[in-house]
Amino acid sequence: MGRRGRNAKRELLRWTEKLSDTLDIPTAAVPGTAQIELAGNREAIVDGCQGILQYEDNVIRLSTGRLIVRFTGSELMIRTMQENQILISGTILSVDFT
């Protein structure tokens, strides 16, 4: 995707975020945003995953388009992967966004 396509995509994301704020709609309801569901510190489901950037037993980094999500912990593993959804299990100590 060229520079023009990336800029258009960023502008569309900004516009949808602004629209969700104006209409008081939860960001999770806006298409194109990632959703993360944690079950304690043992499991995480990431909807909207666009790729795996790093996969080790103590760190997993995922691209969600706009953000990179990093899970750190021990015995981390990707249990399932379907289209844009990933299930991570293990002992999750932290979740960081960049």
Secondary structure, DSSP 4 states (H G I P E B T S, - for coil): --HHHHHHHHHHHHHHHHHHHHHT--GGGSTT--EEEEETTTEEEEES--EEEEE-SSEEEEE-SS-EEEEEEEEEEEEEEETTEEEEEEEEEEEEE-
